[in-house]
């Protein structure tokens, strides 16, 4: 009997849905809920009071202060928001409380329909330790490791030595790369364990970890499953999520270039058997590592909707959020395994507010100019002028392409990503473009080592583009400064004296000589290069121009001395220094001041005034966007000032520690 013809035995109807999340996933859920006729309720922290998900829901309730622990992780506040608004169902989205069994149980106890599995299923499979134990008992191949109850540092260090280095530390309660650390040797184990636990506590309110042997250069393959309360279960194929940084996915695709029909059937059958064994209900994903020999090992199960679910929707034609809502209401699955079909290929990239050139450091601030391409599916909650707070995940958008084959999808995504405009906060846009264009990814050969192995090429600057961008910036700075003292409206000039402009671009100071050779027609000299640029039109944050005979366009935003330029798909930041006093060489070098590299919260202070420290020694750890970042001493010397304590919120560039160089006394000359 087909899933759609199963007799409905137990309906749990609801009419108003509270989304216990924020950002793009909250909007995604609102969209499907409204399409099915449900009313929606948003929750928000004070930092998100002006967020899009708050405005697009039918109702909204503030649940606390910006820090997740004071808002999006507050179970009583969310349950109370449901009571206040009259919501009778809760969708957790992903992240935050999505895989928290206490939250699922609290919803049930309050008479709310939880859009997801039962608390018992979350305990069984959402917890990495419990899931591995269950899978090993079922005969599913698992990575050797330790998932015991004894969480003492002594026991964990002993187990790590038994497993053999390198080992992986993983938070049992969540995913997304948080609470995960690769430990190369026993020497680093203690510090990395502390960091993983701290990050897990902050992100999931649970510091428990497991240990696993690190498999070298695998592919990360996951199977999407769905099950209902009547015993029906299906899989919707695989997703390849191998392109990662900091153990977090950046690019996902379906189907995987490394999975054939036979392997897909075997992995799918394993996944379906697992969810049937625990009487699972709803959407879930089983994650595996696939080695070069074609062997796969169970890694974990995510008992929720995945960030990358759109690629599965693209190749199956299904709305996974709508399926979640229908199954939670008591409907049987709408299709059987035999009815699942796959069409074409889909690829997704995660656009994140982070600086790839600075170790993927999270960024926050105001997104001054935002425009997304129309030829792609784009999931986001941004707009021009929106604030990106430092408290949450760095992902700000997902761009998804679908094509008849992998190359068509890749080509379409590269073009759409190039058209995306995100100016004001540094993003990984250019890095993603280089990933998509790299020959290893192009032929489908990327493993989890892809970024590490190709980092130099992926981070290499485009010198030609930077030169042209600098020349265009010089012309725009000239125009917008209103420096047209010798011109009357409509009058064409035949010559002009050169004007010298100084600006910082790509972290380097540049000088440009701009010569007006006609109306809006310039010669621009930067170093040994000269560019001929003719401005055709400048309006509405967009410039159209000829540069050395090539007609092009660029988006831009001007804010005081700051010019933000989007040229050939690459965001460029230019700071006009023409009227600024020249900095003296060495003024900022070796001052011994350790500055915060981003907005964040101090979660650890590893020094005190009077300490003697070595250059590179960890001083302070900041948490930003649910990831921890260690700040090390910039020089060897003595700590003379400590300006922060654990729990402080700091702004980017704030001085947190001051170090004074200690001059060693010369050795006494022998008599």
Buried (B, 14 or more C-beta within 10 A) or exposed (E): EEBEEBEEEEEEEBEBBBBBBBBBBBBBBBBBBBEEEBBBBBBBBEBBEEBBBBEBBBBBBBBBBBBBBBBBBBBEBBBBBBEEBEBBBBBBBBBBBBBBBBBBBBBBEBEBBBBBBBBBBBBBBBBBBBBBBBBEEBEBEBBEBBBEEEBEEEEBBEBBEEBEBBBBBBBBBBBBBBBBBBBEEEEBBEBBBBBBBBBBBBBBBBBBBBBBBBBEBBBBBBBBBBBBBBEBBBBBBBBBBBBBBBBBBBBBBBBBBBBEEEBBEEBBEBBBEBBBBBBBBBBBBBBBBBBEEEEBBBBBBBBBBBBBBBBBBBBBEBBBBBBBBBBBBBBBBBBBBEEBEBEBBBBBBBBBBBBBBEEBBBBBBEBBBBBBBEEBBBBBBBEBEBBBBBBBBBBBBBBBBBBEEBEBBBBBBBBBBBBBBBBBBBBBBBBBBBBBEBEBBBEBBBBBBBBEEBEEEBEEEBEEBBBBBBBBBBBBBBBEBEBBEEBEEEEEBEEBEEBEBBBBBEEEEBBBBBBBBEBBBBBBBBEEEEBBBBBEEBEEBBBBBBBEEEEBEBBBBBEEBBBBBBBBBBBBBBBBBBEEEEEEEEEEEEBBBBBBBBBBBBBBBBBEEEBEBEEEBBBBBBBBBBBBBEBBBBBBBBBEEBBBEEEBBBEBEBBBBBBEEEEEEEEEEEE
